[in-house]
């Protein structure tokens, strides 16, 4: 029998796929990472379930993301900090 959840990180869990996809998107969109407490606040999960999901996703990312970047890499992101300067009248 073939099932969509056979094989990937969500295989054998009773957690809804929407919760998994929400957690994956939140991890990918956070600049400095995501804690299980933050995932608990962002979704309808308890802290232990959020920790379990994050651990499984991080293990999968570390095992399957072994390709290193090479050559010229361009990124489109800007971070500007500070107060606006005085303007001339």
DSSP file (Angstrom, degrees, kcal/mol; ACC not computed):
  #  RESIDUE AA STRUCTURE BP1 BP2  ACC     N-H-->O    O-->H-N    N-H-->O    O-->H-N    TCO  KAPPA ALPHA  PHI   PSI    X-CA   Y-CA   Z-CA
    1    1 A X              0   0    0      0, 0.0     2,-0.4     0, 0.0     0, 0.0   0.000 360.0 360.0 360.0 135.0    0.0    0.0    0.0
    2    2 A X        +     0   0    0      3,-0.0     2,-0.3     2,-0.0     3,-0.0  -0.847 360.0 174.9-102.1 132.6    1.3    3.5   -0.9
    3    3 A X    >   -     0   0    0     -2,-0.4     3,-1.3     1,-0.1     0, 0.0  -0.974  37.4-127.4-133.3 150.5    0.8    6.5    1.3
    4    4 A X  T 3  S+     0   0    0     -2,-0.3     4,-0.3     1,-0.3    -1,-0.1   0.841 109.8  54.1 -64.2 -33.2    2.1   10.0    1.0
    5    5 A X  T 3  S+     0   0    0      2,-0.1     2,-0.5     5,-0.1    -1,-0.3   0.412  80.1 115.6 -85.2   3.5    3.4    9.9    4.5
    6    6 A X  S <  S-     0   0    0     -3,-1.3     2,-0.4     1,-0.2     3,-0.1  -0.618  85.8  -0.3 -75.7 122.5    5.5    6.7    3.9
    7    7 A X  S    S+     0   0    0     -2,-0.5    -1,-0.2     1,-0.3    -2,-0.1  -0.256 103.7  99.1  99.8 -47.0    9.2    7.4    4.2
    8    8 A X  S >  S-     0   0    0     -2,-0.4     3,-1.7    -4,-0.3    -1,-0.3   0.066  93.2 -83.2 -71.2-172.4    9.4   11.2    5.0
    9    9 A X  T 3  S+     0   0    0      1,-0.3    -1,-0.1    -3,-0.1    -4,-0.1   0.756 125.7  57.7 -63.4 -26.7    9.9   12.8    8.4
   10   10 A X  T >  S+     0   0    0      2,-0.1     3,-1.3    -4,-0.0    -1,-0.3   0.346  75.8 127.7 -89.1   9.1    6.2   12.6    9.2
   11   11 A X  T <  S+     0   0    0     -3,-1.7    -5,-0.1     1,-0.2     3,-0.1  -0.452  75.6  10.7 -67.7 131.4    6.0    8.8    8.8
   12   12 A X  T 3  S+     0   0    0      1,-0.3     2,-0.3    -2,-0.2    -1,-0.2   0.613  99.0 118.1  80.6  13.9    4.5    7.0   11.8
   13   13 A X    <   -     0   0    0     -3,-1.3    -1,-0.3     2,-0.1    -3,-0.0  -0.797  59.0-145.8-111.1 157.5    3.2   10.1   13.7
   14   14 A X        +     0   0    0     -2,-0.3     2,-0.3    -3,-0.1    -1,-0.1   0.327  65.3 115.0 -98.5   6.0   -0.3   11.1   14.6
   15   15 A X  S    S-     0   0    0     -5,-0.1    -2,-0.1     1,-0.1     5,-0.1  -0.577  76.0-104.5 -79.0 138.8    0.4   14.8   14.1
   16   16 A X     >  -     0   0    0     -2,-0.3     4,-1.5     1,-0.1     3,-0.4  -0.248  20.0-124.8 -62.8 148.6   -1.6   16.4   11.3
   17   17 A X  H  > S+     0   0    0      1,-0.2     4,-2.8     2,-0.2     5,-0.2   0.841 110.2  61.7 -63.7 -33.1    0.3   17.2    8.1
   18   18 A X  H  > S+     0   0    0      1,-0.2     4,-2.3     2,-0.2    -1,-0.2   0.880 102.7  50.7 -61.1 -37.0   -0.8   20.8    8.3
   19   19 A X  H  > S+     0   0    0     -3,-0.4     4,-2.3     2,-0.2    -1,-0.2   0.896 110.7  49.0 -67.0 -40.1    1.1   21.1   11.6
   20   20 A X  H  X S+     0   0    0     -4,-1.5     4,-2.5     2,-0.2    -2,-0.2   0.941 113.0  46.3 -62.9 -48.0    4.2   19.6   10.1
   21   21 A X  H  X S+     0   0    0     -4,-2.8     4,-2.4     1,-0.2    -2,-0.2   0.869 111.4  52.2 -66.0 -36.5    4.1   22.0    7.1
   22   22 A X  H  X S+     0   0    0     -4,-2.3     4,-2.4    -5,-0.2    -1,-0.2   0.930 110.8  47.8 -62.5 -45.2    3.4   25.0    9.4
   23   23 A X  H  X S+     0   0    0     -4,-2.3     4,-2.3     2,-0.2    -2,-0.2   0.906 111.7  50.0 -63.2 -42.1    6.5   24.0   11.4
   24   24 A X  H  X S+     0   0    0     -4,-2.5     4,-2.2     1,-0.2    -1,-0.2   0.925 112.1  47.3 -63.6 -44.0    8.7   23.6    8.3
   25   25 A X  H  X S+     0   0    0     -4,-2.4     4,-1.6     1,-0.2    -1,-0.2   0.887 111.8  50.3 -66.9 -37.2    7.6   27.0    6.9
   26   26 A X  H  X S+     0   0    0     -4,-2.4     4,-1.1     2,-0.2    -1,-0.2   0.897 110.8  49.6 -66.7 -39.2    8.2   28.7   10.3
   27   27 A X  H  < S+     0   0    0     -4,-2.3     3,-0.4     1,-0.2     6,-0.2   0.922 112.6  47.1 -63.2 -43.8   11.7   27.2   10.6
   28   28 A X  H  < S+     0   0    0     -4,-2.2    -1,-0.2     1,-0.2    -2,-0.2   0.791 113.1  48.5 -70.9 -27.3   12.6   28.3    7.0
   29   29 A X  H  < S+     0   0    0     -4,-1.6     2,-0.4    -5,-0.2    -1,-0.2   0.633  90.2  92.6 -89.7 -14.2   11.3   31.8    7.5
   30   30 A X     <  -     0   0    0     -4,-1.1     3,-0.2    -3,-0.4     4,-0.1  -0.657  62.3-154.2 -84.1 134.2   13.0   32.5   10.8
   31   31 A X  S    S+     0   0    0     -2,-0.4    -1,-0.1     1,-0.2     3,-0.1   0.887  91.7  28.5 -74.3 -40.0   16.4   34.2   10.5
   32   32 A X  S    S-     0   0    0      1,-0.4    -1,-0.2     0, 0.0     2,-0.1   0.177 119.1 -92.8-110.6  16.7   17.9   33.0   13.8
   33   33 A X        -     0   0    0     -3,-0.2    -1,-0.4    -6,-0.2     2,-0.4  -0.333  37.5 -92.6  99.2 176.4   16.0   29.7   14.3
   34   34 A X        -     0   0    0     -2,-0.1     2,-0.2    -4,-0.1    -7,-0.0  -0.998  25.6-145.5-137.6 131.4   12.9   28.7   16.1
   35   35 A X     >  -     0   0    0     -2,-0.4     4,-2.1     1,-0.1     5,-0.2  -0.550  26.9-116.8 -91.8 162.4   12.5   27.4   19.6
   36   36 A X  H  > S+     0   0    0      1,-0.2     4,-1.9     2,-0.2     5,-0.1   0.831 116.4  56.0 -67.4 -30.6    9.9   24.9   20.7
   37   37 A X  H  > S+     0   0    0      2,-0.2     4,-1.8     1,-0.2    -1,-0.2   0.893 107.6  48.1 -67.8 -38.8    8.3   27.5   22.9
   38   38 A X  H  > S+     0   0    0      2,-0.2     4,-2.1     1,-0.2    -2,-0.2   0.900 110.7  50.9 -67.7 -39.8    7.8   29.8   20.0
   39   39 A X  H  X S+     0   0    0     -4,-2.1     4,-1.5     1,-0.2     6,-0.3   0.864 107.5  54.8 -64.1 -35.0    6.4   27.0   17.8
   40   40 A X  H  < S+     0   0    0     -4,-1.9     5,-0.5     1,-0.2    -1,-0.2   0.910 110.4  45.2 -61.9 -42.8    4.0   26.3   20.7
   41   41 A X  H  < S+     0   0    0     -4,-1.8    -2,-0.2     1,-0.2    -1,-0.2   0.850 114.6  48.4 -69.8 -33.5    2.8   29.9   20.7
   42   42 A X  H  < S+     0   0    0     -4,-2.1     2,-0.2    -5,-0.1    -1,-0.2   0.694 119.6  28.7 -81.9 -19.1    2.5   30.0   16.8
   43   43 A X  S  < S-     0   0    0     -4,-1.5     2,-0.9    -5,-0.2     7,-0.0  -0.759  90.1 -95.8-133.5 178.0    0.5   26.7   16.5
   44   44 A X  S    S+     0   0    0     -2,-0.2     2,-0.3     2,-0.0    -4,-0.1  -0.395  82.1 112.8 -93.6  55.7   -1.9   24.6   18.4
   45   45 A X        -     0   0    0     -2,-0.9     2,-0.2    -5,-0.5    -2,-0.1  -0.876  65.4-119.3-123.6 155.4    0.7   22.2   19.9
   46   46 A X     >  -     0   0    0     -2,-0.3     4,-2.2     1,-0.1     5,-0.2  -0.488  38.4-102.5 -85.9 170.7    2.0   21.6   23.3
   47   47 A X  H  > S+     0   0    0      1,-0.2     4,-2.3     2,-0.2     5,-0.2   0.859 118.5  51.7 -66.2 -37.6    5.7   22.2   24.1
   48   48 A X  H  > S+     0   0    0      2,-0.2     4,-2.1     1,-0.2    -1,-0.2   0.892 111.6  47.2 -67.2 -39.1    6.7   18.5   24.0
   49   49 A X  H  > S+     0   0    0      2,-0.2     4,-2.5     1,-0.2    -2,-0.2   0.901 111.9  50.6 -67.7 -41.1    5.1   17.9   20.6
   50   50 A X  H  X S+     0   0    0     -4,-2.2     4,-2.5     2,-0.2    -2,-0.2   0.903 110.4  49.6 -63.2 -41.0    6.7   21.1   19.2
   51   51 A X  H  X S+     0   0    0     -4,-2.3     4,-2.4     2,-0.2    -2,-0.2   0.910 110.6  50.8 -63.1 -42.2   10.1   20.0   20.5
   52   52 A X  H  X S+     0   0    0     -4,-2.1     4,-2.3     2,-0.2    -2,-0.2   0.919 111.5  47.3 -61.1 -45.5    9.6   16.5   18.9
   53   53 A X  H  X S+     0   0    0     -4,-2.5     4,-2.4     1,-0.2     5,-0.2   0.937 112.9  48.3 -62.7 -47.5    8.7   18.1   15.5
   54   54 A X  H  X S+     0   0    0     -4,-2.5     4,-2.5     1,-0.2    -1,-0.2   0.892 111.3  50.7 -62.1 -40.1   11.6   20.5   15.6
   55   55 A X  H  X S+     0   0    0     -4,-2.4     4,-2.2     2,-0.2    -1,-0.2   0.931 111.4  47.2 -64.3 -45.4   14.0   17.7   16.5
   56   56 A X  H  X S+     0   0    0     -4,-2.3     4,-2.1     1,-0.2    -2,-0.2   0.908 113.6  47.9 -62.3 -42.3   12.8   15.5   13.7
   57   57 A X  H  X S+     0   0    0     -4,-2.4     4,-2.5     1,-0.2    -2,-0.2   0.918 111.6  49.8 -66.4 -42.9   13.0   18.3   11.1
   58   58 A X  H  X S+     0   0    0     -4,-2.5     4,-2.1     2,-0.2    -1,-0.2   0.883 110.3  50.4 -64.3 -38.4   16.5   19.3   12.2
   59   59 A X  H  X S+     0   0    0     -4,-2.2     4,-1.9     2,-0.2    -1,-0.2   0.927 112.0  47.5 -64.6 -44.2   17.8   15.8   12.0
   60   60 A X  H  X S+     0   0    0     -4,-2.1     4,-2.3     1,-0.2     5,-0.2   0.896 111.6  50.7 -63.6 -40.4   16.3   15.4    8.5
   61   61 A X  H  X S+     0   0    0     -4,-2.5     4,-1.3     1,-0.2    -1,-0.2   0.880 111.2  48.1 -66.4 -37.0   17.8   18.7    7.4
   62   62 A X  H  < S+     0   0    0     -4,-2.1    -1,-0.2    -5,-0.2    -2,-0.2   0.833 115.4  44.5 -73.6 -31.0   21.3   17.8    8.7
   63   63 A X  H  < S+     0   0    0     -4,-1.9     3,-0.3    -5,-0.2    -2,-0.2   0.886 122.7  32.7 -79.6 -39.5   21.2   14.4    7.0
   64   64 A X  H  < S+     0   0    0     -4,-2.3     2,-0.4     1,-0.2     3,-0.3   0.574 104.3  71.5 -98.7  -9.8   19.9   15.3    3.6
   65   65 A X     <  +     0   0    0     -4,-1.3    -1,-0.2    -5,-0.2    -2,-0.1  -0.269  55.6 130.4-100.4  47.8   21.3   18.8    3.2
   66   66 A X        +     0   0    0     -2,-0.4     2,-0.4    -3,-0.3    -1,-0.2   0.491  35.3 108.8 -81.6  -3.4   24.9   17.8    2.6
   67   67 A X        -     0   0    0     -3,-0.3     2,-0.3     1,-0.0    -3,-0.0  -0.609  58.4-148.5 -79.4 128.3   25.6   19.8   -0.5
   68   68 A X        -     0   0    0     -2,-0.4     2,-0.2     1,-0.0    -2,-0.1  -0.706  19.7-111.5 -93.9 147.7   27.9   22.8    0.1
   69   69 A X        -     0   0    0     -2,-0.3     2,-0.3     2,-0.0     4,-0.1  -0.529  38.4-176.3 -76.8 142.9   27.5   26.0   -1.9
   70   70 A X        +     0   0    0     -2,-0.2     2,-0.1     2,-0.1    -1,-0.0  -0.947  39.6  14.2-137.1 157.8   30.3   26.8   -4.4
   71   71 A X  S    S-     0   0    0     -2,-0.3     2,-0.4     2,-0.1    -2,-0.0  -0.375 108.3 -12.1  81.4-159.2   31.1   29.7   -6.7
   72   72 A X        -     0   0    0     -2,-0.1     2,-0.5     2,-0.0    -2,-0.1  -0.666  64.0-168.3 -83.4 129.7   29.5   33.1   -6.6
   73   73 A X        -     0   0    0     -2,-0.4     2,-0.4    -4,-0.1    -2,-0.1  -0.977   2.6-163.7-122.2 127.5   26.4   33.4   -4.5
   74   74 A X        -     0   0    0     -2,-0.5     2,-0.4     2,-0.0    -2,-0.0  -0.910   4.4-170.8-111.9 138.6   24.1   36.4   -4.5
   75   75 A X        -     0   0    0     -2,-0.4     2,-0.9     2,-0.1    -2,-0.0  -0.989  16.5-146.2-129.1 138.4   21.5   37.1   -1.9
   76   76 A X        +     0   0    0     -2,-0.4     2,-0.3     2,-0.0    -2,-0.0  -0.769  55.0 111.0-105.5  87.1   18.8   39.7   -2.0
   77   77 A X        -     0   0    0     -2,-0.9     2,-0.4     2,-0.0    -2,-0.1  -0.963  40.9-165.2-156.1 140.3   18.4   41.0    1.6
   78   78 A X        -     0   0    0     -2,-0.3     2,-0.5     2,-0.0    -2,-0.0  -0.991   4.0-170.1-131.3 136.2   19.1   44.2    3.3
   79   79 A X        +     0   0    0     -2,-0.4     2,-0.5     2,-0.0    -2,-0.0  -0.962  10.9 178.9-126.0 112.8   19.3   45.0    7.0
   80   80 A X        -     0   0    0     -2,-0.5     2,-0.4     2,-0.0    -2,-0.0  -0.957   4.7-176.8-117.5 129.0   19.6   48.7    7.8
   81   81 A X        +     0   0    0     -2,-0.5     2,-0.2     2,-0.1    -2,-0.0  -0.929  30.8  63.3-126.6 148.9   19.7   49.8   11.4
   82   82 A X  S    S-     0   0    0     -2,-0.4     2,-0.2     2,-0.0     3,-0.0  -0.498  76.1 -66.9 127.8 166.6   19.8   53.1   13.1
   83   83 A X        -     0   0    0     -2,-0.2     2,-0.1     1,-0.1    -2,-0.1  -0.567  58.3 -96.9 -84.2 150.4   17.8   56.3   13.6
   84   84 A X        -     0   0    0     -2,-0.2    -1,-0.1     1,-0.1     3,-0.1  -0.424  45.1-117.5 -65.5 142.6   17.2   58.6   10.7
   85   85 A X        -     0   0    0      1,-0.1     2,-0.2    -2,-0.1    -1,-0.1  -0.150  37.2 -78.1 -74.9 173.3   19.6   61.5   10.5
   86   86 A X        -     0   0    0      1,-0.0     2,-0.3     0, 0.0    -1,-0.1  -0.480  46.8-137.5 -72.4 141.3   18.8   65.2   10.7
   87   87 A X        -     0   0    0     -2,-0.2     2,-0.3    -3,-0.1    -1,-0.0  -0.770  13.0-119.5-101.0 147.0   17.3   66.7    7.6
   88   88 A X              0   0    0     -2,-0.3    -1,-0.0     1,-0.1     0, 0.0  -0.641 360.0 360.0 -81.1 138.6   18.3   70.1    6.2
   89   89 A X              0   0    0     -2,-0.3    -1,-0.1     0, 0.0    -2,-0.0   0.429 360.0 360.0 -96.6 360.0   15.5   72.6    6.0
